[in-house]
Structures are given as structure tokens and as C-alpha cells.
Amino acid sequence: MPGLSKDRKRNKTIAFRVSPEEAAQIEARINVSGMPKGQYFIESVLHNKIIVRFGKYESDILGFELQRLRGKIGDMFSGNDNQELIEVLEECKLLLSELCSLLLARNGYEQYENQ
């Protein structure tokens, strides 16, 4: 039912694959936590310590993501799609805020204040 999700507070779906053993481990942790599955994943992803790995592969991924965003911004400045430009700039802001938070936390500084 495609029309139902547009009015939901959380209308985005995130999915990933795990092995049967990982699935069992995740289910056990969810059961022990007492939280609903969705809340458990949100809490786990947004509020747990993240380790930023710097190496050839990880740096390439970050570089490709920044290049992709730069390209989208460049394309939009040549056009007149203000709404798409605003969305990409918001995506850039989120990416850079998260990167700053992770780097500062890695170096022992306080949490980055998103302004």
C-alpha cells in the first residue's frame, strides 16, 4: 500500500543482511533490552560509540561520497531546482556534522555541537 507511508513520522526503511548466527544474536539482544525492535536499532545506531577507521578503503569511501555530493551541488547550481539543492545541502550538512562528531570523539573532545 504505497500511499500509507507518506503520513508516517518515520517513513524510511533501512534493511541489511546478516548471517543466521548474527540474526540470532541480534534477536537475543533485542529481547534482553525490552525495547521494540525498531527502537532498539535506532538507539543502537544513533547512540553507540562509533570507531572511525582511516585506511585506503575507508578514505576512498568518504572521498567518493564527498565527490558525489559535490557533483550534485554543481549540477544544481547550473539548474534552477531550489528544493533539490536544499535537500542536498541538508545531506551535506548532516554528513559533515557526523564526520566532525566522530573525529572529535576519536580525539577525546566533547561532542560536536550542530549549528
Helices and strands as residue ranges (DSSP letters): G 2-7, H 20-33, H 37-47, H 56-78, H 82-106
